[in-house]
């Protein structure tokens, strides 16, 4: 008997149902407490909760429900395990920048997702790669109701990324919905990319109302290259001082529908007639 392969729509429906179920639990979880479902075991850190899960699978998926508070740690997700906070600005994941692009404050896994929290990552001396979410594995990854903040912390020479798969996964699909990504470069030798993707076989779907902003020096809202596919839908706002949207090597496929864009758009970007482009005014 053949088993039907789940579609992207199946994955999105499943992850949305898991997010909804976990939201009913997070409001009752004590501050600075993490609980794993099924089972309800409690932990004081998100990574301790994730490390306790050893048998997650497509037929045995888990939720890590996170209470209010600030969790100073780097997160390595697991396949078929979802992390759901108590709300944007209520649950915080905070981390220093890395020495290279190998990892971020949150590191993805396959066929899972993260929701309802704020991720904050900043540059430090010797940590010149502040990355909010690093996409490091294949499969589908769902980001929903998440605020991603990354900046150079006024330390010169930082490569600031909100969400990126640079030197990481080049396959799979990332869904970015009802979320915000902001990358700030305060120093002239830094650079900022709110969302950066590359690689043939990598797909990014930005849907359901989002705010994406690259500000400061050498800043882009969304940048894609190396045959990646990007679709930007549903009243998303994209802004960037250098480029709002950049097809940096002209090999990516970027399609924009019904969006508000503030900043220049490079060649190689398909923008339909319902989108609005506004160039920043100079003083």
Number of C-alpha atoms within 10 A of each C-alpha: 3 4 5 6 7 8 9 14 9 11 16 18 12 14 23 16 12 20 23 13 14 24 19 11 17 23 16 11 16 14 17 17 19 27 24 23 18 11 9 12 12 19 18 15 18 26 17 13 22 23 11 11 15 8 10 13 13 11 7 10 18 25 25 27 29 36 27 23 17 17 21 15 16 19 23 18 23 23 22 22 26 27 27 29 30 26 21 18 17 16 22 25 23 21 23 23 30 21 16 15 20 16 27 28 28 25 22 30 23 21 27 27 28 23 28 25 25 24 25 24 30 28 27 19 13 12 18 24 28 33 36 36 27 26 27 23 21 20 17 23 27 22 23 24 21 24 26 26 26 33 34 28 20 16 20 18 18 31 26 34 37 34 27 27 25 18 15 19 22 22 20 19 23 24 19 23 22 19 24 24 27 28 34 30 29 21 18 14 13 23 25 32 33 34 26 21 28 27 22 15 15 22 22 23 17 23 19 16 17 25 19 26 28 34 24 19 18 21 26 33 32 29 24 25 21 19 21 21 22 26 16 24 20 18 20 24 22 26 29 31 20 20 25 29 27 24 23 16 14 16 17 24 18 24 16 23 19 17 22 19 25 21 22 19 23 17 12 17 17 14 17 12 10 12 17 14 17 12 14 12 6 4 3
